[in-house]
Protein backbone atom coordinates (compact mmCIF):
# COMPACT_ATOMS: atom_id res chain seq x y z
CA UNK A 1 0.00 0.00 0.00
CA UNK A 2 2.92 2.33 0.72
CA UNK A 3 4.31 1.76 -2.77
CA UNK A 4 7.61 3.43 -1.85
CA UNK A 5 5.99 6.79 -1.04
CA UNK A 6 8.36 9.30 0.56
CA UNK A 7 7.67 10.74 4.02
CA UNK A 8 9.59 13.74 5.34
CA UNK A 9 9.87 13.60 9.16
CA UNK A 10 10.72 16.86 10.95
CA UNK A 11 11.44 16.62 14.70
CA UNK A 12 14.27 17.81 16.93
CA UNK A 13 14.27 14.60 19.01
CA UNK A 14 16.59 11.99 17.45
CA UNK A 15 14.66 9.18 19.14
CA UNK A 16 11.40 10.30 17.47
CA UNK A 17 13.10 10.47 14.08
CA UNK A 18 14.54 6.97 14.47
CA UNK A 19 11.29 5.45 15.75
CA UNK A 20 9.04 6.99 13.10
CA UNK A 21 11.48 6.19 10.30
CA UNK A 22 11.61 2.57 11.49
CA UNK A 23 7.83 2.22 11.68
CA UNK A 24 7.31 3.67 8.22
CA UNK A 25 10.19 1.69 6.71
CA UNK A 26 8.60 -1.51 8.01
CA UNK A 27 5.42 -0.55 6.13
CA UNK A 28 7.27 0.04 2.86
CA UNK A 29 7.68 3.81 2.96
CA UNK A 30 10.88 5.69 2.21
CA UNK A 31 11.80 8.40 4.70
CA UNK A 32 13.99 11.46 4.94
CA UNK A 33 14.58 13.14 8.30
CA UNK A 34 15.67 16.47 9.76
CA UNK A 35 15.46 18.30 13.05
CA UNK A 36 15.34 21.81 11.58
CA UNK A 37 12.52 23.75 9.95
CA UNK A 38 14.79 25.53 7.48
CA UNK A 39 16.30 22.26 6.30
CA UNK A 40 12.81 20.78 6.01
CA UNK A 41 11.91 23.46 3.47
CA UNK A 42 15.04 22.71 1.44
CA UNK A 43 14.33 18.97 1.57
CA UNK A 44 10.73 19.51 0.50
CA UNK A 45 11.90 21.46 -2.55
CA UNK A 46 14.58 18.95 -3.53
CA UNK A 47 12.95 15.62 -2.57
CA UNK A 48 9.26 16.43 -3.13
CA UNK A 49 7.93 14.08 -0.43
CA UNK A 50 4.37 12.76 -0.53
CA UNK A 51 3.70 13.42 3.17
CA UNK A 52 5.32 15.58 5.87
CA UNK A 53 5.24 14.75 9.59
CA UNK A 54 6.10 18.04 11.30
CA UNK A 55 6.65 18.74 14.99
CA UNK A 56 5.12 21.92 16.43
CA UNK A 57 8.27 22.72 18.42
CA UNK A 58 11.53 23.14 16.50
CA UNK A 59 14.76 24.84 17.59
CA UNK A 60 15.10 27.18 14.61
CA UNK A 61 11.54 27.73 13.35
CA UNK A 62 8.12 27.57 14.94
CA UNK A 63 6.38 24.50 13.50
CA UNK A 64 3.36 26.54 12.43
CA UNK A 65 5.64 28.97 10.61
CA UNK A 66 7.23 26.00 8.84
CA UNK A 67 3.75 24.72 7.96
CA UNK A 68 2.85 28.07 6.46
CA UNK A 69 6.07 28.11 4.42
CA UNK A 70 5.42 24.56 3.19
CA UNK A 71 1.90 25.50 2.09
CA UNK A 72 3.32 28.50 0.24
CA UNK A 73 5.79 26.20 -1.53
CA UNK A 74 3.06 23.70 -2.38
CA UNK A 75 -0.62 24.39 -1.65
CA UNK A 76 -1.34 20.66 -2.03
CA UNK A 77 1.20 19.62 0.64
CA UNK A 78 -0.11 16.89 2.97
CA UNK A 79 1.24 17.87 6.41
CA UNK A 80 0.65 16.01 9.68
CA UNK A 81 1.42 18.19 12.71
CA UNK A 82 2.82 16.46 15.85
CA UNK A 83 3.16 17.62 19.43
CA UNK A 84 3.80 16.10 22.83
CA UNK A 85 2.30 19.02 24.72
CA UNK A 86 0.02 20.90 22.36
CA UNK A 87 -3.34 22.51 23.04
CA UNK A 88 -6.72 22.46 21.33
CA UNK A 89 -6.11 26.01 20.09
CA UNK A 90 -2.84 24.94 18.44
CA UNK A 91 -4.64 22.04 16.74
CA UNK A 92 -7.40 24.33 15.47
CA UNK A 93 -4.87 26.84 14.15
CA UNK A 94 -2.85 24.12 12.39
CA UNK A 95 -5.93 22.69 10.65
CA UNK A 96 -7.10 26.13 9.60
CA UNK A 97 -3.63 26.82 8.17
CA UNK A 98 -3.97 23.76 5.96
CA UNK A 99 -2.53 20.84 7.94
CA UNK A 100 -4.12 17.51 7.07
CA UNK A 101 -4.21 16.36 10.70
CA UNK A 102 -2.86 17.04 14.18
CA UNK A 103 -1.68 14.15 16.37
CA UNK A 104 -0.38 13.91 19.93
CA UNK A 105 2.86 12.16 20.83
CA UNK A 106 3.76 9.50 21.71
CA UNK A 107 2.40 8.07 18.46
CA UNK A 108 1.46 4.41 18.39
CA UNK A 109 2.46 2.18 15.49
CA UNK A 110 -1.16 1.93 14.37
CA UNK A 111 -1.83 5.68 14.63
CA UNK A 112 1.32 6.53 12.68
CA UNK A 113 0.45 4.21 9.81
CA UNK A 114 -3.24 5.15 9.69
CA UNK A 115 -2.49 8.88 9.72
CA UNK A 116 0.02 8.61 6.89
CA UNK A 117 -2.44 6.53 4.85
CA UNK A 118 -5.06 9.23 5.42
CA UNK A 119 -2.64 11.97 4.40
CA UNK A 120 -1.83 10.14 1.17
CA UNK A 121 -5.52 9.78 0.42
CA UNK A 122 -5.92 13.50 1.10
CA UNK A 123 -3.10 14.23 -1.35
CA UNK A 124 -4.83 12.09 -3.98
CA UNK A 125 -8.15 13.82 -3.28
CA UNK A 126 -6.57 17.23 -3.85
CA UNK A 127 -5.45 16.05 -7.29
CA UNK A 128 -8.96 14.73 -7.91
CA UNK A 129 -10.31 18.05 -6.71
CA UNK A 130 -8.41 19.84 -9.44
CA UNK A 131 -9.71 17.38 -12.03
CA UNK A 132 -13.21 17.87 -10.65
CA UNK A 133 -12.96 21.63 -10.89
CA UNK A 134 -11.78 21.35 -14.48
CA UNK A 135 -14.68 19.00 -15.27
CA UNK A 136 -17.23 21.28 -13.67
CA UNK A 137 -15.80 24.35 -15.36
CA UNK A 138 -16.20 22.60 -18.72
CA UNK A 139 -19.84 21.70 -18.00
CA UNK A 140 -21.06 24.96 -16.47
CA UNK A 141 -21.51 26.69 -19.83
CA UNK A 142 -23.32 23.75 -21.42
CA UNK A 143 -26.97 24.38 -20.65
CA UNK A 144 -28.31 20.98 -21.65
CA UNK A 145 -31.07 19.78 -19.34
CA UNK A 146 -32.43 16.30 -18.58
CA UNK A 147 -34.88 15.10 -21.20
CA UNK A 148 -37.60 14.40 -18.62
CA UNK A 149 -37.30 17.74 -16.83
CA UNK A 150 -40.66 19.05 -15.65
CA UNK A 151 -41.82 21.46 -13.01
CA UNK A 152 -42.70 20.25 -9.50
CA UNK A 153 -46.07 18.49 -9.13
CA UNK A 154 -49.11 20.68 -8.56
CA UNK A 155 -51.45 19.89 -5.69
CA UNK A 156 -54.38 21.42 -3.85
CA UNK A 157 -52.51 24.08 -1.86
CA UNK A 158 -50.47 25.48 -4.76
CA UNK A 159 -51.60 28.95 -5.85
CA UNK A 160 -50.35 31.56 -8.29
CA UNK A 161 -49.03 34.80 -6.79
CA UNK A 162 -48.23 38.26 -8.13
CA UNK A 163 -44.50 37.66 -7.50
CA UNK A 164 -42.17 36.68 -10.37
CA UNK A 165 -40.34 33.40 -10.83
CA UNK A 166 -36.55 33.60 -10.58
CA UNK A 167 -33.46 31.81 -11.82
CA UNK A 168 -29.79 32.78 -11.78
CA UNK A 169 -28.23 35.18 -14.29
CA UNK A 170 -25.34 32.90 -15.26
CA UNK A 171 -23.53 29.69 -14.39
CA UNK A 172 -20.86 29.13 -11.77
CA UNK A 173 -18.98 26.42 -9.89
CA UNK A 174 -18.78 25.75 -6.14
CA UNK A 175 -16.45 23.11 -4.75
CA UNK A 176 -15.16 21.92 -1.42
CA UNK A 177 -15.47 19.02 1.00
CA UNK A 178 -18.49 16.80 1.60
CA UNK A 179 -19.47 16.88 5.28
CA UNK A 180 -20.54 13.25 5.51
CA UNK A 181 -18.57 11.58 2.73
CA UNK A 182 -15.30 13.35 3.55
CA UNK A 183 -14.58 13.42 -0.18
CA UNK A 184 -13.72 16.35 -2.38
CA UNK A 185 -16.90 17.37 -4.13
CA UNK A 186 -18.24 20.12 -6.30
CA UNK A 187 -21.33 21.48 -7.98
CA UNK A 188 -22.18 23.75 -10.86
CA UNK A 189 -25.39 25.75 -10.89
CA UNK A 190 -27.11 26.81 -14.11
CA UNK A 191 -30.24 28.80 -14.99
CA UNK A 192 -33.43 27.09 -16.15
CA UNK A 193 -36.53 28.45 -17.94
CA UNK A 194 -39.67 29.41 -16.05
CA UNK A 195 -41.88 26.61 -14.69
CA UNK A 196 -38.94 24.18 -14.63
CA UNK A 197 -38.43 23.90 -10.89
CA UNK A 198 -35.20 22.89 -9.18
CA UNK A 199 -33.39 19.83 -10.51
CA UNK A 200 -30.19 17.96 -9.76
CA UNK A 201 -27.93 16.00 -12.10
CA UNK A 202 -25.47 13.55 -10.56
CA UNK A 203 -22.10 13.52 -12.33
CA UNK A 204 -20.51 11.68 -14.04
CA UNK A 205 -23.53 9.39 -14.68
CA UNK A 206 -25.87 12.29 -15.55
CA UNK A 207 -28.59 10.79 -13.35
CA UNK A 208 -31.52 13.17 -12.99
CA UNK A 209 -32.95 13.78 -9.49
CA UNK A 210 -35.82 16.25 -8.96
CA UNK A 211 -35.49 18.66 -6.05
CA UNK A 212 -38.64 17.27 -4.51
CA UNK A 213 -39.71 15.37 -1.40
CA UNK A 214 -40.60 12.38 -3.56
CA UNK A 215 -36.84 11.88 -4.14
CA UNK A 216 -35.85 11.95 -0.44
CA UNK A 217 -34.09 8.69 0.44
CA UNK A 218 -32.47 9.36 3.85
CA UNK A 219 -32.76 11.87 6.68
CA UNK A 220 -30.03 10.70 9.09
CA UNK A 221 -27.94 13.78 10.04
CA UNK A 222 -28.69 15.32 6.60
CA UNK A 223 -31.21 15.18 3.76
CA UNK A 224 -30.31 12.85 0.91
CA UNK A 225 -32.01 12.72 -2.52
CA UNK A 226 -31.74 9.64 -4.72
CA UNK A 227 -32.78 8.10 -8.04
CA UNK A 228 -31.77 4.89 -9.82
CA UNK A 229 -29.27 3.94 -7.12
CA UNK A 230 -27.47 7.30 -7.24
CA UNK A 231 -27.72 9.82 -4.41
CA UNK A 232 -26.93 13.40 -3.40
CA UNK A 233 -26.24 14.11 0.26
CA UNK A 234 -26.67 17.27 2.32
CA UNK A 235 -28.92 19.30 0.00
CA UNK A 236 -30.58 21.30 2.78
CA UNK A 237 -28.07 24.14 3.22
CA UNK A 238 -28.06 25.06 -0.47
CA UNK A 239 -31.84 24.70 -0.77
CA UNK A 240 -32.23 26.94 2.26
CA UNK A 241 -30.35 29.74 0.51
CA UNK A 242 -32.30 29.17 -2.73
CA UNK A 243 -35.60 29.26 -0.80
CA UNK A 244 -34.61 32.52 0.90
CA UNK A 245 -33.60 34.31 -2.29
CA UNK A 246 -36.72 33.04 -4.09
CA UNK A 247 -35.06 31.02 -6.85
CA UNK A 248 -37.68 28.76 -8.43
CA UNK A 249 -35.87 27.38 -11.49
CA UNK A 250 -32.37 25.95 -11.32
CA UNK A 251 -30.18 23.06 -12.48
CA UNK A 252 -27.56 21.79 -10.03
CA UNK A 253 -24.88 19.40 -11.30
CA UNK A 254 -23.13 17.70 -8.40
CA UNK A 255 -20.62 14.96 -7.59
CA UNK A 256 -22.26 12.96 -4.79
CA UNK A 257 -22.58 15.51 -2.02
CA UNK A 258 -23.18 19.24 -1.85
CA UNK A 259 -20.00 20.94 -0.51
CA UNK A 260 -20.30 21.82 3.17
CA UNK A 261 -18.10 24.95 2.89
CA UNK A 262 -18.04 26.49 6.40
CA UNK A 263 -21.05 24.47 7.60
CA UNK A 264 -23.55 27.28 7.06
CA UNK A 265 -25.45 28.72 4.08
CA UNK A 266 -23.52 32.00 4.00
CA UNK A 267 -21.16 31.10 1.13
CA UNK A 268 -24.11 29.87 -0.94
CA UNK A 269 -25.79 33.23 -0.39
CA UNK A 270 -22.67 35.07 -1.48
CA UNK A 271 -22.32 32.90 -4.59
CA UNK A 272 -25.95 33.52 -5.58
CA UNK A 273 -25.41 37.24 -5.14
CA UNK A 274 -22.21 37.16 -7.20
CA UNK A 275 -23.72 35.24 -10.11
CA UNK A 276 -26.89 37.34 -9.94
CA UNK A 277 -30.59 36.57 -9.86
CA UNK A 278 -32.69 36.87 -13.01
CA UNK A 279 -36.34 37.83 -12.65
CA UNK A 280 -38.55 35.90 -15.05
CA UNK A 281 -41.86 37.23 -16.47
CA UNK A 282 -44.00 34.30 -15.34
CA UNK A 283 -45.68 34.47 -11.94
CA UNK A 284 -44.47 32.06 -9.31
CA UNK A 285 -46.61 29.65 -7.35
CA UNK A 286 -46.64 29.19 -3.56
CA UNK A 287 -47.87 26.53 -1.19
CA UNK A 288 -50.49 28.30 0.91
CA UNK A 289 -51.01 26.37 4.14
CA UNK A 290 -54.75 26.09 4.81
CA UNK A 291 -54.88 24.44 8.25
CA UNK A 292 -52.77 23.01 11.03
CA UNK A 293 -50.44 20.11 10.13
CA UNK A 294 -48.52 18.36 12.86
CA UNK A 295 -45.97 15.58 13.36
CA UNK A 296 -44.37 14.30 16.54
CA UNK A 297 -45.70 14.05 20.08
CA UNK A 298 -45.34 15.57 23.52
CA UNK A 299 -41.53 15.88 23.45
CA UNK A 300 -40.67 16.38 19.76
CA UNK A 301 -43.18 18.32 17.73
CA UNK A 302 -43.36 20.18 14.42
CA UNK A 303 -46.43 22.23 13.50
CA UNK A 304 -47.15 24.03 10.23
CA UNK A 305 -50.16 26.35 10.18
CA UNK A 306 -51.55 29.30 8.19
CA UNK A 307 -49.71 32.62 8.15
CA UNK A 308 -49.54 35.74 5.97
CA UNK A 309 -45.88 35.04 5.17
CA UNK A 310 -43.27 32.44 6.06
CA UNK A 311 -41.96 32.17 9.62
CA UNK A 312 -40.14 29.58 11.72
CA UNK A 313 -39.88 29.28 15.50
CA UNK A 314 -37.54 26.68 16.97
CA UNK A 315 -36.95 25.44 20.50
CA UNK A 316 -33.77 23.45 21.05
CA UNK A 317 -32.72 21.70 24.24
CA UNK A 318 -29.41 19.90 24.83
CA UNK A 319 -27.34 19.25 27.96
CA UNK A 320 -24.72 21.89 28.79
CA UNK A 321 -22.79 23.55 27.31
CA UNK A 322 -25.65 24.22 24.84
CA UNK A 323 -28.69 24.24 27.11
CA UNK A 324 -32.06 25.54 25.93
CA UNK A 325 -32.28 27.95 23.01
CA UNK A 326 -35.26 29.47 21.26
CA UNK A 327 -35.24 31.58 18.10
CA UNK A 328 -37.96 32.98 15.85
CA UNK A 329 -37.40 34.14 12.30
CA UNK A 330 -39.69 35.65 9.68
CA UNK A 331 -38.48 35.47 6.09
CA UNK A 332 -39.23 39.09 5.27
CA UNK A 333 -36.28 39.48 2.87
CA UNK A 334 -33.17 37.75 1.61
CA UNK A 335 -31.11 40.35 3.50
CA UNK A 336 -32.77 39.32 6.78
CA UNK A 337 -32.04 35.66 6.08
CA UNK A 338 -28.43 36.37 5.16
CA UNK A 339 -27.93 38.40 8.34
CA UNK A 340 -29.80 36.27 10.90
CA UNK A 341 -29.88 32.66 9.65
CA UNK A 342 -27.37 31.95 6.86
CA UNK A 343 -24.21 32.30 9.06
CA UNK A 344 -25.40 29.64 11.55
CA UNK A 345 -23.24 26.51 11.20
CA UNK A 346 -23.96 22.83 11.53
CA UNK A 347 -22.80 21.25 14.78
CA UNK A 348 -21.81 17.90 16.20
CA UNK A 349 -20.82 16.35 19.50
CA UNK A 350 -17.52 14.72 20.38
CA UNK A 351 -19.47 11.89 22.04
CA UNK A 352 -21.19 11.05 18.73
CA UNK A 353 -18.11 10.96 16.51
CA UNK A 354 -17.47 7.22 16.94
CA UNK A 355 -21.08 6.31 16.15
CA UNK A 356 -21.18 8.64 13.12
CA UNK A 357 -17.94 7.13 11.85
CA UNK A 358 -19.41 3.64 12.12
CA UNK A 359 -22.41 4.82 10.10
CA UNK A 360 -20.13 6.27 7.44
CA UNK A 361 -21.15 9.82 8.33
CA UNK A 362 -19.28 12.91 9.38
CA UNK A 363 -16.04 11.91 7.63
CA UNK A 364 -15.60 15.44 6.31
CA UNK A 365 -16.31 17.15 9.59
CA UNK A 366 -13.18 19.18 10.26
CA UNK A 367 -12.31 21.95 12.64
CA UNK A 368 -13.27 24.69 10.19
CA UNK A 369 -16.62 23.49 8.79
CA UNK A 370 -18.73 22.72 11.84
CA UNK A 371 -19.17 23.56 15.51
CA UNK A 372 -17.65 20.76 17.58
CA UNK A 373 -19.13 20.47 21.09
CA UNK A 374 -17.27 18.77 23.93
CA UNK A 375 -18.40 17.89 27.43
CA UNK A 376 -17.93 21.38 28.83
CA UNK A 377 -17.51 23.79 25.95
CA UNK A 378 -17.35 24.43 22.22
CA UNK A 379 -13.94 23.09 21.23
CA UNK A 380 -12.97 24.59 17.93
CA UNK A 381 -14.48 28.01 17.30
CA UNK A 382 -16.21 31.09 18.68
CA UNK A 383 -19.97 31.12 18.20
CA UNK A 384 -21.37 33.60 15.69
CA UNK A 385 -24.55 33.96 17.75
CA UNK A 386 -25.29 32.94 21.36
CA UNK A 387 -28.18 30.86 19.94
CA UNK A 388 -26.39 29.67 16.79
CA UNK A 389 -27.56 26.07 17.30
CA UNK A 390 -31.25 27.00 17.19
CA UNK A 391 -30.68 29.28 14.20
CA UNK A 392 -29.04 26.44 12.29
CA UNK A 393 -32.08 24.25 12.93
CA UNK A 394 -34.18 27.00 11.33
CA UNK A 395 -31.76 27.08 8.39
CA UNK A 396 -32.32 23.33 7.91
CA UNK A 397 -36.10 23.69 8.09
CA UNK A 398 -36.11 26.43 5.44
CA UNK A 399 -34.08 24.14 3.16
CA UNK A 400 -35.99 20.91 3.79
CA UNK A 401 -39.40 22.52 3.36
CA UNK A 402 -38.40 23.83 -0.07
CA UNK A 403 -38.60 20.20 -1.21
CA UNK A 404 -42.33 20.71 -1.70
CA UNK A 405 -41.14 22.41 -4.89
CA UNK A 406 -42.55 25.84 -4.10
CA UNK A 407 -42.07 28.61 -1.52
CA UNK A 408 -44.34 28.21 1.50
CA UNK A 409 -46.82 30.63 3.03
CA UNK A 410 -47.24 29.39 6.58
CA UNK A 411 -45.74 29.34 10.06
CA UNK A 412 -43.55 26.55 11.44
CA UNK A 413 -43.33 25.93 15.17
CA UNK A 414 -40.76 23.24 15.97
CA UNK A 415 -39.46 21.71 19.18
CA UNK A 416 -36.50 19.30 19.31
CA UNK A 417 -37.10 18.13 15.73
CA UNK A 418 -34.79 17.27 12.82
CA UNK A 419 -34.67 16.34 9.14
CA UNK A 420 -36.91 13.28 9.56
CA UNK A 421 -39.69 15.43 11.01
CA UNK A 422 -39.28 18.10 8.33
CA UNK A 423 -39.74 15.53 5.58
CA UNK A 424 -42.57 13.77 7.44
CA UNK A 425 -44.69 16.92 7.53
CA UNK A 426 -44.14 17.49 3.79
CA UNK A 427 -45.38 13.98 3.09
CA UNK A 428 -48.38 14.57 5.37
CA UNK A 429 -49.28 17.69 3.38
CA UNK A 430 -49.06 15.83 0.07
CA UNK A 431 -51.12 12.91 1.36
CA UNK A 432 -53.85 15.30 2.56
CA UNK A 433 -54.01 17.32 -0.66
CA UNK A 434 -54.68 15.65 -4.02
CA UNK A 435 -53.11 16.91 -7.22
CA UNK A 436 -56.42 18.19 -8.57
CA UNK A 437 -57.52 21.71 -7.71
CA UNK A 438 -54.21 23.54 -7.92
CA UNK A 439 -54.28 27.01 -9.41
CA UNK A 440 -52.27 26.35 -12.56
Secondary structure, 3 states (H helix, E strand, C coil): CCCCCEEEEECCCHHHHHHHHHHHHHCCCEEEEECCHHHHHHHHHHHCCCEEEEECECCCCEHHHHHHHHHHHCCCCCEEEEECCCCHHHHHHHHHCCCCEEEECCCCHHHHHHHHHHHHHHHHHHHHHHHHHHHHHHHCCCCCCCCCCCCCCCCCCEEEEEEEEEEECCCEEEEEEECCCCCEEEEEEEECCCCCCEEEEECCCCEEEECCHHHEEECCCCCEEEECCEEEECCHHHHHHHHHHCCCCEEEEECCECECCCCCCHHHHHHHHHHCEEEEEEEEEEEECCCCEEEECCCCEEEEECCCCEEEEEEEEECCCCEEEEEEEECCCHHHHHHHCCCCCCEEEHHHHHHHHHCCCCCCCCCCCCEEECCCCECCCCCCCCCHHHHHHHHHHHHHHHHHCCEEEEEEEEECCCHHHHHHHHHHHHHHCCCCCCCC
